[in-house]
């Protein structure tokens, strides 16, 4: 501490040590930028300071260097690569004046390109999409247990990004069930190589079948919970009190044929209904979750649906085996 501390020093010291409440790295970085200069700091300069600490951005552009620009320059005999570093071939022959001239030439090419392309230069990062809020990002990463849903890498191993399963370029919705957690490598690979036309999948969500009792439930007062792709109702013939059904809105017979966003929507309602029932009835001590897929498996309504069945101590004589009881003689083991 300085021998003769100014009031400003003491005020800032007290704020940084005791009153600063951090939910991210932004406050100290902004203060560091302001403290490091004797003039006001433009917001863009503060943003650059923050960007320099953003490891997910650094990881993203490290991959871009390796996969794209580094590969192109090395392929054209301009650079070499080894031990994680790039070397400019013949750099030792350049004079300071030659380096300055080449830097100026690069700057001219860069300025011309940016003036011609405008905001499209970084469209691969923005894609004209609405920014995903912190709360939605938290929900997606929590649902994925902090791991890439493609390769399984943990967020401590590789920066995770929230990706549209059906891309925005294919009119994918900004809905929680259409988001997945991907590490930057898997997300980059998906963008660069996946040319699937997702539009038929998006259109299929609207498919309903005339005469289907479950398709007709969407506007029914029986609906207890719902999201954009699924609904939850009480079973009309309950096995136990609280027995509920979770049903995808799209008419599809086999529940194992759902698209990934529909799986997300169904699981979300199963969890929410389980939580509701558990809070309302403390006698519930277990659950059966089941899907009947096909007539031989007992399916009678050929619109996929999941049974959520609360269980209580003593609700049957022999609970051991659970869902194995679909074939009674094989329930016990």
PyMOL commands that set and color helices and strands:
alter all, ss='L'
color gray80, all
select helices_A, chain A and resi 7-19+26-35+43-51+55-75+91-93+96-126+134-143+168-170+176-178+184-193+199-204+215-217+255-257+260-280+295-297+322-326+328-330
alter helices_A, ss='H'
color red, helices_A
select strands_A, chain A and resi 79-82+85-88+160-164+179-183+223-226+230-234+244-248+284-291+305-312
alter strands_A, ss='S'
color yellow, strands_A
deselect
rebuild
show_as cartoon
